[in-house]
């Protein structure tokens, strides 16, 4: 029995292009992420970091290799099965929040529970618990448009953690924030994920924020290089 929540084995991804050979963005990537571990993923723009996250989430299917999530073979599953596995095990955080402007702060946090058909009262209680932990409980009824960028990203963190995912995938979660606010959001992301007992894989362009992880991986020419974040 492995403690790894995520395993990528010899994963490759080649995009079709005018060139008959295509463009390879991931080339034989091996990766294992244990429960409770925080790992930073760094690399130059266009190196395939976001593609790797999409493959890990089952949003994209690699052209080669295997992806296992919580013991399930994502690459051998159809789109519906991958969607169910993603909802059950993964929380997603994006650079630009992707909040729904017509919903309140609390409602935005609750969306994953509504989609999954969870009990509405328990979903609301869980949303309020998370909002309280990020200092936004008193803003629960406000439209998200009244929030600052840092506050919006806190709401997005709460939404990602609503259903207690075993794995959180974050793509440049501080990329649209100023340095101080970015550090505050990263503090919350790391502390909340660890408190919840989940694993975290996050993409960042900041070596300072990458150094906060337990480990750091770098993507270079589609290949993964491991090293200490510090």
DAFEN-V308540 format. One record per backbone hydrogen bond with DSSP energy under -1.0 kcal/mol. CO is the residue of the C=O (numbers start at 0). NH is the residue of the N-H. E is the energy in kcal/mol with one decimal. If there is no record, write none. Layout:
BEGIN
CO	NH	E
CO	NH	E
END
This chain:
BEGIN
2	34	-2.1
4	69	-3.1
5	32	-2.5
6	67	-3.0
7	30	-2.4
8	65	-2.1
10	28	-3.1
11	62	-1.3
11	63	-1.6
12	24	-2.7
12	25	-1.5
14	22	-2.7
18	21	-2.0
22	14	-3.0
25	12	-2.1
28	10	-2.7
30	7	-3.2
32	4	-2.3
32	5	-1.7
33	36	-1.9
36	199	-3.0
37	213	-2.3
37	214	-1.3
38	201	-2.4
39	216	-3.0
40	203	-1.8
41	218	-2.5
43	46	-1.9
47	51	-2.4
48	52	-1.9
49	53	-2.4
50	54	-2.3
51	55	-2.5
52	56	-1.9
53	58	-2.1
53	59	-1.7
54	57	-1.0
63	11	-2.3
65	8	-3.0
66	73	-2.2
66	74	-1.0
67	6	-2.4
68	71	-2.3
71	68	-2.7
71	73	-1.0
73	76	-1.7
77	81	-2.5
78	82	-2.2
79	83	-2.0
80	84	-2.4
81	85	-2.5
82	86	-2.4
83	87	-1.9
84	88	-2.1
85	89	-2.5
88	166	-2.2
90	168	-2.7
92	170	-2.6
95	97	-3.1
99	102	-1.8
102	143	-1.2
103	107	-2.3
104	108	-1.7
105	109	-1.9
109	113	-2.0
110	114	-2.6
111	115	-1.8
112	117	-2.7
118	122	-2.3
119	123	-2.3
120	124	-2.3
121	125	-2.5
122	126	-2.5
123	127	-2.6
124	128	-2.2
125	129	-2.2
126	130	-2.6
127	131	-2.2
128	132	-1.5
129	133	-1.2
130	135	-3.3
131	134	-1.1
135	138	-1.7
136	139	-1.5
138	141	-1.8
139	105	-2.7
141	104	-2.2
142	145	-1.9
143	146	-1.9
147	151	-2.6
148	152	-2.0
149	153	-1.6
150	154	-2.1
151	155	-2.2
152	156	-2.0
153	157	-2.2
154	158	-2.4
155	159	-2.2
156	160	-1.8
160	163	-2.1
165	198	-2.9
166	90	-2.4
167	200	-2.5
168	92	-2.4
169	202	-2.9
171	174	-1.7
173	176	-1.8
177	181	-3.0
178	182	-2.3
179	183	-1.9
180	184	-2.6
181	185	-2.5
182	186	-2.4
183	187	-2.0
184	188	-2.8
185	189	-2.6
186	190	-2.6
187	191	-2.9
188	192	-1.9
189	193	-2.2
190	194	-2.6
191	195	-2.1
192	197	-2.2
198	167	-2.7
199	38	-3.0
200	169	-2.3
201	40	-3.0
202	171	-1.1
205	209	-2.3
206	210	-2.0
208	211	-1.3
209	212	-1.7
214	39	-2.5
215	226	-2.0
216	41	-2.7
217	224	-3.0
219	222	-1.9
221	26	-3.3
222	219	-2.9
224	217	-2.9
226	215	-2.1
END
